[in-house]
Amino acid sequence: MKLENRRQPVTPIKHFLFRLVRYGLFALALVAISVLIGTVGYRHFGEVGWLDSFHMACMILTGMGPVVEMKSTAAKVFSSCYALYSGVAFLSITAVFFAPIVHRLLHILHVEEEENKN
């Protein structure tokens, strides 16, 4: 489903809500995959329990910071790489989630601007 361009009318609310749900599910899938990668990585490299690994992955992904100290070199390397990935992933996932909302808002504003010119 393509997004409408500036010359097309604003999509009906039903289609917009469908698009919002689609983008939201995609963002949720990206979060789930990211948390899964972090959980498995911390479990394997950090040698901590599943619950602590999940907690650590969630905290790093949201930018809150580490909760368990990494002791081995491999764990520190994984933790560093995951933290870098998480910084980019969090911003990207947020952009994916808000893209339809921002697009609709800008589209509505542009349509109103076109109507005022005529």
Secondary structure, 3 states (H helix, E strand, C coil): CCCCCCCCCCCCHHHHHHHHHHHHHHHHHHHHHHHHHHHHHHHHHCCCCHHHHHHHHHHHHCCCCCCCCCCCHHHHHHHHHHHHHHHHHHHHHHHHHHHHHHHHHHHHHHHHHHHHHC
